[in-house]
Amino acid sequence: MKLVMFSIVSLFVGLTSWSQPKSLLSGRITEDGTGIPLVGATIRIHDINRDAVADAQGDYRTSSLPAGKYLVEVSYIGHQTIVEMVDINGATEKNFSLKDAVVEQEGVTVTGVSAATRLKQSPQPVAILKKAELMKISSSNIINSLTQIPGVNAVTTGPAISKPFIRGLGYNRVVVVNDGIRQEGQQWGDEHGIEIDDYSAQRVEVLKGPASLMYGSDALAGVINIQSLMPAPEGTIRANLLGEYQTNSMLRGTYADLSGTKNGFSFNAYGSYKGAADYKNKYDGNVFNSKFYNKNFGGMLGYSGSWGHSFIRSSNFDQHTGMVEGERDAATGAFLKPVAGGTEEMATGDDFDKIKPFVPFQHIQHFKINTDNSFNIGRSKLDVLAGYQRNQRREFGDPDSPGEPEAYFDLKTVNYSTKLTLPFKGFWRTSIGISGMNQTNTNRAEEALIPDYRLFDIGGFVFTQYHKDKLSFSGGLRMDRRQVDGKQMMDGADVKFAAFEKSFSNISGSAGLTYEPSKDLSLKLNVARGFRAPTLAELSSNGAHEGTNRYETGNPDLKSETSFQVDAGVEINSEHISLGAGLFYNHISNFIYYERVLNQAGADSIIVDPDSGDDLHVFRFDQQTANLYGVEFNMDIHPHPLDWLHFENTFSYTRAQFTQAIDGSKYVPNIPAARLLSQLKGNFLPKGESVRNVYVSLESDYTFRQDRAFTGYNTETATGGYWLVGVSVGADFVKKGKTLFSLNLSGMNLGDVAYQNHLSRLKYTVVNNVTGRQGVYNVGRNFGMKLSVPLEFKW
């Protein structure tokens, strides 16, 4: 309610105090050379969330805009995107002519910068996936969809739980942003996923490298920015119906959304359902309790005018997911399921086909509401954002009381940010701002791994950008302070968590250059300092960590991790080939890891778990210096005049070492194996009358052996290499120039290869005594289908 009142007050202030003469942008979008109108071409002004669509004559017209200088993106499928700075003042007319495209060379990013920036002018590497590209990817969650991007991987605990890793760093070292709000759940845990509906994602930007300058603590490795609830173009109502099916786990999903904008008023709403049974592979058969189901919804209301805009967005994520323990019958190797009375039974076919998880399972609910406001003060722009989110994570593990959670984390977060972007001064544009959050965590069940706590975080920054001719510069400084208060908690007569207070202060910054000696060549260099304050788990955990053989204890003397990273890159585009290459080096001081605790006799400290009776080794968090380095490379061969043919290749390689060996191992844990992804793709009928934008793709995914594992304390083992082959086809079916529906078909792991990804936690479940193999293997052969029906009406 407070957020709603805040938005209403903001809207009133905007309308009454900072109104300015109305401006608009209009013109015509045509095909270069032929002059044919490009019906449905889109104009987007990212900084003010405005879209316009070309009509049957190619004409477009925006709603009322604030006067100013804006980066405008003009796009149409099969044509080169135009990104151009336009000075809009009063009724401004601008025509655009788009050429046929062989590859996409232009784009706009809003991640890690204070104002929309040409992708070529961003000194840090940024990858963008739009809705059409996400439609072509079959996956079980949003993070798995991003692993096609070089340098992006996922630590997985089954098909529903994936945590993003960027260049070998994850957990609280990666910030996830959804519709302007920093996503806050239980990022510190392996078995805690990202609570965002993948079907609702309209656009995803991935920034690789430290981004603490704009996002504060935790953006040490990079940022994943997911945009879901976006306004429709002026004067239109849009709807989309989506259905998905995957054969391996019988995954079925449905999604529907509806959005519209008229005279500046906007609305958007979506709802989705996804359910999957147990997946299978040729070594394990059906993997018991890998099932899950989601029920999600969200909505947006807003108004835009010459004074600025005000939006209210809300979403609710609701997921039940099974936890794979991998326990098997010693004689047959069949999976076992726990039943009431403390016994186990062999899982049967009916158990595998259900989507409702057995114990142990998790129930995750994530509610989020935020208000996003922008006010124009002359040619300056004031952005004010506030949000509230509640993450409830219940863990169920007792078959005698399946409805009573053994652990229940209740995390409430208030996010806030204010940013003033000053008008252009020559070739310079500068922003100053404040952002932070207030957070409380409450344990509402008997088990508690971390204490109840309160956290307050605030940071101020200045960011500036320069662009003239071929040279671009961006950079700035930020100061942050975080205060953490842990609450005392008792376990009977004993103190389980002692009360404590800690504060962390840090300075971060970045400076980057981009030089474009020609339209086909771009050179980039960026230097950045990032930081991450220790998590509550690292500072004060005290308990058995489920799914491991560890009893974890925190270290209240931990310092903030700080990183110094250098990025260098080059992009080359020619008539026959497009190349991109990047190198990075990241020096991290006070890198946090866990080490085994020894007792007074010099032997391992062991605690007996009172619930299971198992012996648990005691671990404690510590710090050391680490160095990470790597290379990312992409190449698209598109030989002219065979412009329909593409041979695309991406390669990523990351290595990381501690400066001193830990228990005989110097390698940093969770570093992905090198990977080469190749696609031989054909694009056909870009202007077909009935069938359009047909594509056929043969895919090769080769993951190299990873033998540089962190073997200290038996944490990791080496992982063998594997080669997966897939195929995908798709097309748009049209009538009178309008798309009736789009169909995408895919076949993954066609050879039904049994493999284990190095970052899969299921790799370390128990040994199958019948086969001698340890752990559970990844998904076997899988076929997928997506059907999308878009609808659009004039309003």
Secondary structure as the mmCIF struct_conf table of DSSP 4:
data_model
#
loop_
_struct_conf.conf_type_id
_struct_conf.id
_struct_conf.beg_label_comp_id
_struct_conf.beg_label_asym_id
_struct_conf.beg_label_seq_id
_struct_conf.end_label_comp_id
_struct_conf.end_label_asym_id
_struct_conf.end_label_seq_id
HELX_RH_AL_P HELX_RH_AL_P1 LYS A 2 SER A 17
BEND BEND1 TRP A 18 TRP A 18
STRN STRN1 SER A 23 SER A 23
STRN STRN2 LEU A 24 GLU A 31
TURN_TY1_P TURN_TY1_P1 ASP A 32 THR A 34
STRN STRN3 PRO A 37 PRO A 37
TURN_TY1_P TURN_TY1_P2 VAL A 39 GLY A 40
STRN STRN4 THR A 42 ILE A 45
HELX_RH_3T_P HELX_RH_3T_P1 HIS A 46 ILE A 48
TURN_TY1_P TURN_TY1_P3 ASN A 49 ASN A 49
STRN STRN5 ARG A 50 VAL A 53
TURN_TY1_P TURN_TY1_P4 ALA A 56 GLN A 57
BEND BEND2 GLY A 58 GLY A 58
STRN STRN6 ASP A 59 ARG A 61
STRN STRN7 LEU A 65 LEU A 65
BEND BEND3 ALA A 67 ALA A 67
STRN STRN8 GLY A 68 SER A 75
TURN_TY1_P TURN_TY1_P5 ILE A 77 GLY A 78
STRN STRN9 HIS A 79 HIS A 79
STRN STRN10 ILE A 82 ILE A 88
BEND BEND4 GLY A 90 GLY A 90
STRN STRN11 ALA A 91 GLU A 93
STRN STRN12 PHE A 96 LEU A 98
STRN STRN13 ASP A 100 ASP A 100
BEND BEND5 VAL A 102 VAL A 103
STRN STRN14 VAL A 108 THR A 109
TURN_TY1_P TURN_TY1_P6 THR A 111 GLY A 112
BEND BEND6 VAL A 113 ALA A 115
STRN STRN15 THR A 117 ARG A 118
HELX_RH_3T_P HELX_RH_3T_P2 LEU A 119 GLN A 121
BEND BEND7 PRO A 123 GLN A 124
STRN STRN16 VAL A 126 LYS A 130
HELX_RH_AL_P HELX_RH_AL_P2 LYS A 131 MET A 135
TURN_TY1_P TURN_TY1_P7 LYS A 136 LYS A 136
BEND BEND8 SER A 140 ASN A 141
HELX_RH_AL_P HELX_RH_AL_P3 ILE A 142 SER A 145
HELX_RH_3T_P HELX_RH_3T_P3 LEU A 146 GLN A 148
BEND BEND9 ILE A 149 ILE A 149
TURN_TY1_P TURN_TY1_P8 PRO A 150 GLY A 151
STRN STRN17 VAL A 152 THR A 156
BEND BEND10 THR A 157 ALA A 160
STRN STRN18 SER A 162 ILE A 166
TURN_TY1_P TURN_TY1_P9 ARG A 167 GLY A 168
STRN STRN19 LEU A 169 LEU A 169
HELX_RH_3T_P HELX_RH_3T_P4 TYR A 171 ARG A 173
STRN STRN20 VAL A 174 ASN A 178
TURN_TY1_P TURN_TY1_P10 ASP A 179 GLY A 180
STRN STRN21 ILE A 181 ARG A 182
BEND BEND11 GLY A 185 GLY A 185
TURN_TY1_P TURN_TY1_P11 GLN A 187 TRP A 188
TURN_TY1_P TURN_TY1_P12 ASP A 190 GLU A 191
BEND BEND12 ASP A 198 ASP A 198
TURN_TY1_P TURN_TY1_P13 TYR A 199 SER A 200
BEND BEND13 GLN A 202 GLN A 202
STRN STRN22 ARG A 203 LYS A 208
BEND BEND14 GLY A 209 GLY A 209
HELX_RH_AL_P HELX_RH_AL_P4 SER A 212 TYR A 215
TURN_TY1_P TURN_TY1_P14 SER A 217 LEU A 220
BEND BEND15 ALA A 221 ALA A 221
STRN STRN23 GLY A 222 GLN A 227
HELX_LH_PP_P HELX_LH_PP_P1 PRO A 231 PRO A 233
TURN_TY1_P TURN_TY1_P15 GLU A 234 GLY A 235
STRN STRN24 THR A 236 GLN A 246
TURN_TY1_P TURN_TY1_P16 THR A 247 MET A 250
STRN STRN25 LEU A 251 LYS A 262
TURN_TY1_P TURN_TY1_P17 ASN A 263 GLY A 264
STRN STRN26 PHE A 265 ALA A 276
STRN STRN27 LYS A 280 ASN A 281
TURN_TY1_P TURN_TY1_P18 LYS A 282 ASP A 284
STRN STRN28 GLY A 285 ASN A 286
TURN_TY1_P TURN_TY1_P19 PHE A 288 ASN A 289
STRN STRN29 PHE A 292 GLY A 305
TURN_TY1_P TURN_TY1_P20 SER A 306 TRP A 307
STRN STRN30 GLY A 308 GLY A 322
STRN STRN31 ARG A 328 ARG A 328
TURN_TY1_P TURN_TY1_P21 ALA A 330 THR A 332
STRN STRN32 PHE A 335 PHE A 335
STRN STRN33 LEU A 336 VAL A 339
TURN_TY1_P TURN_TY1_P22 ALA A 340 GLY A 342
STRN STRN34 THR A 343 MET A 346
HELX_RH_AL_P HELX_RH_AL_P5 GLY A 349 ASP A 353
BEND BEND16 ILE A 355 LYS A 356
HELX_LH_PP_P HELX_LH_PP_P2 PRO A 357 PHE A 358
BEND BEND17 VAL A 359 PRO A 360
STRN STRN35 PHE A 361 ILE A 377
TURN_TY1_P TURN_TY1_P23 GLY A 378 ARG A 379
STRN STRN36 SER A 380 PHE A 396
TURN_TY1_P TURN_TY1_P24 PRO A 399 ASP A 400
BEND BEND18 SER A 401 SER A 401
TURN_TY1_P TURN_TY1_P25 PRO A 402 GLY A 403
BEND BEND19 GLU A 404 GLU A 404
BEND BEND20 GLU A 406 GLU A 406
STRN STRN37 ALA A 407 THR A 421
HELX_LH_PP_P HELX_LH_PP_P3 LEU A 422 PHE A 424
STRN STRN38 LYS A 425 LYS A 425
TURN_TY1_P TURN_TY1_P26 GLY A 426 PHE A 427
STRN STRN39 TRP A 428 ASN A 443
BEND BEND21 ALA A 445 GLU A 446
STRN STRN40 GLU A 447 GLU A 447
BEND BEND22 LEU A 449 ILE A 450
STRN STRN41 TYR A 453 LYS A 468
TURN_TY1_P TURN_TY1_P27 ASP A 469 LYS A 470
STRN STRN42 LEU A 471 GLY A 486
HELX_LH_PP_P HELX_LH_PP_P4 LYS A 487 GLN A 488
STRN STRN43 MET A 489 ASP A 491
TURN_TY1_P TURN_TY1_P28 GLY A 492 ALA A 493
STRN STRN44 ASP A 494 PHE A 497
STRN STRN45 PHE A 500 SER A 518
TURN_TY1_P TURN_TY1_P29 LYS A 519 ASP A 520
STRN STRN46 LEU A 521 ARG A 532
HELX_LH_PP_P HELX_LH_PP_P5 ALA A 533 THR A 535
HELX_RH_AL_P HELX_RH_AL_P6 LEU A 536 SER A 540
STRN STRN47 ASN A 542 HIS A 545
TURN_TY1_P TURN_TY1_P30 GLU A 546 ASN A 549
STRN STRN48 ARG A 550 THR A 553
TURN_TY1_P TURN_TY1_P31 PRO A 556 ASP A 557
STRN STRN49 GLU A 561 ASN A 573
BEND BEND23 GLU A 575 HIS A 576
STRN STRN50 ILE A 577 ARG A 596
HELX_LH_PP_P HELX_LH_PP_P6 VAL A 597 VAL A 597
STRN STRN51 LEU A 598 LEU A 598
TURN_TY1_P TURN_TY1_P32 GLN A 600 ALA A 601
BEND BEND24 GLY A 602 ALA A 603
STRN STRN52 ASP A 604 ASP A 604
HELX_LH_PP_P HELX_LH_PP_P7 SER A 605 SER A 605
STRN STRN53 ILE A 606 VAL A 608
TURN_TY1_P TURN_TY1_P33 PRO A 610 SER A 612
STRN STRN54 ASP A 615 ILE A 637
TURN_TY1_P TURN_TY1_P34 HIS A 640 PRO A 641
TURN_TY1_P TURN_TY1_P35 ASP A 643 TRP A 644
STRN STRN55 LEU A 645 ILE A 662
TURN_TY1_P TURN_TY1_P36 ASP A 663 GLY A 664
STRN STRN56 SER A 665 TYR A 667
HELX_LH_PP_P HELX_LH_PP_P8 VAL A 668 VAL A 668
BEND BEND25 PRO A 669 ASN A 670
HELX_LH_PP_P HELX_LH_PP_P9 ILE A 671 ALA A 674
STRN STRN57 ARG A 675 PHE A 684
TURN_TY1_P TURN_TY1_P37 PRO A 686 LYS A 687
BEND BEND26 GLU A 689 SER A 690
STRN STRN58 VAL A 691 THR A 703
STRN STRN59 GLN A 706 GLN A 706
HELX_RH_3T_P HELX_RH_3T_P5 GLY A 712 ASN A 714
STRN STRN60 THR A 719 THR A 719
STRN STRN61 TYR A 722 LYS A 735
TURN_TY1_P TURN_TY1_P38 LYS A 736 GLY A 737
STRN STRN62 LYS A 738 MET A 748
BEND BEND27 ASN A 749 ASN A 749
TURN_TY1_P TURN_TY1_P39 LEU A 750 GLY A 751
TURN_TY1_P TURN_TY1_P40 HIS A 758 LEU A 759
STRN STRN63 SER A 760 SER A 760
HELX_RH_3T_P HELX_RH_3T_P6 ARG A 761 TYR A 764
BEND BEND28 THR A 765 THR A 765
STRN STRN64 VAL A 767 VAL A 767
TURN_TY1_P TURN_TY1_P41 ASN A 769 THR A 771
STRN STRN65 GLN A 774 GLN A 774
BEND BEND29 GLY A 775 GLY A 775
BEND BEND30 ARG A 781 ARG A 781
STRN STRN66 ASN A 782 LYS A 794
#
